[in-house]
C-alpha cells in the first residue's frame, strides 16, 4: 500500500529554534487556524526509527480493513 503525504508535521523544538520574530508569526498563524481545524489527535513516527516499518504495517492493515468495511455501512 502506498500512502500519500497529506500531513505537515513540525517539531515544536524546531519552531522554537527559529528567529523569535518568525516563531512569533508562526505561533500567531497557528492560533488563528485553530478554530478552523478538527479536534483530531495523531501519533507521529519518524521514518528512520527502527520500528517504523512495524508501525506502517499496522496502519496499512487498519486502512485495508477500513476500506473493506466501508461498503458495509448501509
N, C-alpha and C positions, 0 to 999 in steps of 0.2 A: 504494500500500500504506500502510495506517495502522498505526502502532506504538503498542502500549500502553506506558505508563510503568511499568516494572517494576523499576527500579533507583533507588537513592538515592545520589547522588554528592556528597560534601562535600570540598572542598579542604582539605588539611591546614593551609594558610595561614590559612583562616578558623577552623578549630578552635583553632589556637594563639592566635588573636586574642581568644578568649573569656576571660572572667574565669578565673583559674587554677583555682579550685575546680571550676568547671563543666567545664573542659578535662580535669582530673584524673578526674572522674567518667565523662566520655565515654571517655577512654582506658582506664579500668578495664573499662567495659562492652564496648568493642571487643575487648579482650584476652580477656574471659570468653566472648565469642561465637566467637572464632577456632576452637576445636576443633569447632564445630558447622557450620562453613561449608566448602564445597568449596574446593579449591585452584585456583580459576579466576583468570585474569588478564583484564583488559578494557582496551580502548582507549576513551578518552573524548574527545569532540569537542564543544566549545561550539557551540550552535546559531547564535550570532552571528558565527562565523568565516566569512570569505569562501568557504572551501572546504567548508563544512558540507553543502551540498546534494550536492556530489560524493560525500562520504563516505556520506551517506544513500542515494544511488543505488547505490553499490557494495554496501552492506548489504542493500538491497531485492532486488537481483539475486541475491545469495547466499542470502537467505531463500527467494526464489522457487524457486531451484534445489534447495535443501534440501527444500522442500515437494514439489516434483515428483519427487524421488528417494526420498522416504520410503516409497513403496509398493513399491519395488524391493529391499527388504531381506529377501526370503524366502529 
